[in-house]
Amino acid sequence: TAGLHQYKFIVSGNQWIPDPTNPDAAEDGFGGRNSLYTCVP
């Protein structure tokens, strides 16, 4: 779907981390950061 999307990676089955290679990020509402990805049609 086109638009701005937020994501994280799951590491070792239980640790959520933002994409270390993506400088685009937003607050996740829990004191952390989500990586951002913009999908264009």
A tleap script that builds the chain and sets N, CA, C and O, in Angstrom:
source leaprc.protein.ff14SB
mol = sequence {
  NTHR ALA GLY LEU HIE GLN TYR LYS PHE ILE
  VAL SER GLY ASN GLN TRP ILE PRO ASP PRO
  THR ASN PRO ASP ALA ALA GLU ASP GLY PHE
  GLY GLY ARG ASN SER LEU TYR THR CYS VAL
  CPRO
}
set mol.1.N position { 0.836 -1.176 0.000 }
set mol.1.CA position { 0.000 0.000 0.000 }
set mol.1.C position { 0.879 1.237 0.000 }
set mol.1.O position { 1.859 1.310 0.742 }
set mol.2.N position { 0.533 2.199 -0.825 }
set mol.2.CA position { 1.293 3.443 -0.883 }
set mol.2.C position { 1.141 4.220 0.417 }
set mol.2.O position { 0.091 4.175 1.057 }
set mol.3.N position { 2.190 4.927 0.802 }
set mol.3.CA position { 2.143 5.765 1.996 }
set mol.3.C position { 3.371 5.594 2.858 }
set mol.3.O position { 4.329 4.918 2.484 }
set mol.4.N position { 3.326 6.219 4.021 }
set mol.4.CA position { 4.424 6.151 4.976 }
set mol.4.C position { 4.185 4.986 5.929 }
set mol.4.O position { 3.120 4.884 6.539 }
set mol.5.N position { 5.170 4.112 6.054 }
set mol.5.CA position { 5.046 2.920 6.894 }
set mol.5.C position { 6.162 2.906 7.933 }
set mol.5.O position { 7.281 3.342 7.663 }
set mol.6.N position { 5.845 2.399 9.126 }
set mol.6.CA position { 6.823 2.264 10.194 }
set mol.6.C position { 7.116 0.785 10.421 }
set mol.6.O position { 6.226 -0.058 10.305 }
set mol.7.N position { 8.382 0.476 10.746 }
set mol.7.CA position { 8.753 -0.926 10.952 }
set mol.7.C position { 9.924 -1.054 11.911 }
set mol.7.O position { 10.654 -0.093 12.158 }
set mol.8.N position { 10.090 -2.253 12.447 }
set mol.8.CA position { 11.252 -2.661 13.235 }
set mol.8.C position { 11.586 -4.093 12.848 }
set mol.8.O position { 10.773 -4.786 12.236 }
set mol.9.N position { 12.791 -4.533 13.209 }
set mol.9.CA position { 13.204 -5.917 13.011 }
set mol.9.C position { 13.111 -6.661 14.341 }
set mol.9.O position { 13.322 -6.076 15.404 }
set mol.10.N position { 12.795 -7.952 14.277 }
set mol.10.CA position { 12.825 -8.809 15.461 }
set mol.10.C position { 14.152 -9.569 15.444 }
set mol.10.O position { 14.481 -10.239 14.465 }
set mol.11.N position { 14.912 -9.456 16.541 }
set mol.11.CA position { 16.220 -10.097 16.661 }
set mol.11.C position { 16.162 -11.098 17.814 }
set mol.11.O position { 15.629 -10.789 18.880 }
set mol.12.N position { 16.698 -12.270 17.607 }
set mol.12.CA position { 16.750 -13.323 18.631 }
set mol.12.C position { 15.366 -13.692 19.157 }
set mol.12.O position { 15.234 -14.136 20.297 }
set mol.13.N position { 14.349 -13.514 18.342 }
set mol.13.CA position { 13.006 -13.943 18.693 }
set mol.13.C position { 12.216 -13.034 19.610 }
set mol.13.O position { 11.002 -13.200 19.731 }
set mol.14.N position { 12.873 -12.061 20.272 }
set mol.14.CA position { 12.112 -11.235 21.208 }
set mol.14.C position { 12.579 -9.789 21.334 }
set mol.14.O position { 11.961 -9.019 22.069 }
set mol.15.N position { 13.631 -9.399 20.654 }
set mol.15.CA position { 14.135 -8.029 20.750 }
set mol.15.C position { 13.776 -7.274 19.475 }
set mol.15.O position { 14.119 -7.706 18.375 }
set mol.16.N position { 13.086 -6.148 19.625 }
set mol.16.CA position { 12.686 -5.320 18.489 }
set mol.16.C position { 13.668 -4.171 18.346 }
set mol.16.O position { 13.900 -3.428 19.300 }
set mol.17.N position { 14.256 -4.016 17.140 }
set mol.17.CA position { 15.198 -2.920 16.912 }
set mol.17.C position { 14.846 -2.207 15.611 }
set mol.17.O position { 14.356 -2.836 14.673 }
set mol.18.N position { 15.095 -0.886 15.547 }
set mol.18.CA position { 14.911 -0.177 14.287 }
set mol.18.C position { 16.013 -0.580 13.308 }
set mol.18.O position { 17.053 -1.103 13.708 }
set mol.19.N position { 15.777 -0.335 12.051 }
set mol.19.CA position { 16.739 -0.646 10.993 }
set mol.19.C position { 18.000 0.196 11.193 }
set mol.19.O position { 17.932 1.421 11.086 }
set mol.20.N position { 19.144 -0.421 11.479 }
set mol.20.CA position { 20.361 0.351 11.724 }
set mol.20.C position { 20.915 1.040 10.477 }
set mol.20.O position { 21.778 1.909 10.597 }
set mol.21.N position { 20.442 0.675 9.289 }
set mol.21.CA position { 20.931 1.297 8.055 }
set mol.21.C position { 19.997 2.381 7.529 }
set mol.21.O position { 20.295 3.013 6.516 }
set mol.22.N position { 18.867 2.605 8.208 }
set mol.22.CA position { 17.888 3.589 7.755 }
set mol.22.C position { 17.881 4.778 8.719 }
set mol.22.O position { 17.485 4.626 9.875 }
set mol.23.N position { 18.317 5.968 8.259 }
set mol.23.CA position { 18.338 7.135 9.150 }
set mol.23.C position { 16.954 7.744 9.398 }
set mol.23.O position { 16.796 8.556 10.309 }
set mol.24.N position { 15.952 7.363 8.601 }
set mol.24.CA position { 14.606 7.914 8.758 }
set mol.24.C position { 13.876 7.165 9.864 }
set mol.24.O position { 13.685 5.952 9.781 }
set mol.25.N position { 13.463 7.901 10.910 }
set mol.25.CA position { 12.826 7.250 12.054 }
set mol.25.C position { 11.808 8.178 12.699 }
set mol.25.O position { 11.818 9.390 12.480 }
set mol.26.N position { 10.926 7.582 13.501 }
set mol.26.CA position { 9.909 8.322 14.243 }
set mol.26.C position { 9.769 7.706 15.625 }
set mol.26.O position { 10.080 6.532 15.827 }
set mol.27.N position { 9.299 8.503 16.574 }
set mol.27.CA position { 9.030 8.000 17.921 }
set mol.27.C position { 7.992 6.891 17.850 }
set mol.27.O position { 7.038 6.980 17.076 }
set mol.28.N position { 8.174 5.831 18.663 }
set mol.28.CA position { 7.224 4.713 18.637 }
set mol.28.C position { 6.150 4.790 19.719 }
set mol.28.O position { 5.279 3.923 19.787 }
set mol.29.N position { 6.204 5.819 20.566 }
set mol.29.CA position { 5.218 5.967 21.624 }
set mol.29.C position { 5.553 5.206 22.895 }
set mol.29.O position { 4.821 5.289 23.881 }
set mol.30.N position { 6.663 4.460 22.879 }
set mol.30.CA position { 7.087 3.681 24.040 }
set mol.30.C position { 8.516 4.021 24.448 }
set mol.30.O position { 9.165 3.242 25.147 }
set mol.31.N position { 9.010 5.180 24.016 }
set mol.31.CA position { 10.363 5.603 24.352 }
set mol.31.C position { 11.421 5.128 23.383 }
set mol.31.O position { 12.610 5.344 23.620 }
set mol.32.N position { 11.023 4.489 22.301 }
set mol.32.CA position { 11.965 4.006 21.290 }
set mol.32.C position { 11.708 4.662 19.944 }
set mol.32.O position { 11.023 5.681 19.852 }
set mol.33.N position { 12.266 4.063 18.908 }
set mol.33.CA position { 12.143 4.603 17.556 }
set mol.33.C position { 11.677 3.509 16.604 }
set mol.33.O position { 12.022 2.340 16.776 }
set mol.34.N position { 10.893 3.892 15.602 }
set mol.34.CA position { 10.519 3.027 14.488 }
set mol.34.C position { 11.211 3.543 13.244 }
set mol.34.O position { 11.342 4.754 13.070 }
set mol.35.N position { 11.650 2.659 12.388 }
set mol.35.CA position { 12.182 3.057 11.096 }
set mol.35.C position { 11.020 3.409 10.180 }
set mol.35.O position { 9.916 2.887 10.333 }
set mol.36.N position { 11.277 4.300 9.225 }
set mol.36.CA position { 10.243 4.748 8.300 }
set mol.36.C position { 10.566 4.315 6.876 }
set mol.36.O position { 11.725 4.298 6.463 }
set mol.37.N position { 9.528 3.969 6.142 }
set mol.37.CA position { 9.650 3.607 4.729 }
set mol.37.C position { 8.490 4.248 3.979 }
set mol.37.O position { 7.336 4.091 4.377 }
set mol.38.N position { 8.780 4.964 2.906 }
set mol.38.CA position { 7.735 5.558 2.082 }
set mol.38.C position { 7.588 4.733 0.815 }
set mol.38.O position { 8.542 4.573 0.053 }
set mol.39.N position { 6.397 4.216 0.596 }
set mol.39.CA position { 6.088 3.423 -0.590 }
set mol.39.C position { 5.261 4.283 -1.539 }
set mol.39.O position { 4.200 4.784 -1.169 }
set mol.40.N position { 5.751 4.449 -2.759 }
set mol.40.CA position { 5.022 5.230 -3.756 }
set mol.40.C position { 4.427 4.288 -4.798 }
set mol.40.O position { 5.044 3.285 -5.156 }
set mol.41.N position { 3.220 4.613 -5.287 }
set mol.41.CA position { 2.570 3.719 -6.271 }
set mol.41.C position { 3.277 3.713 -7.609 }
set mol.41.O position { 2.851 3.015 -8.530 }
savepdb mol mol.pdb
quit
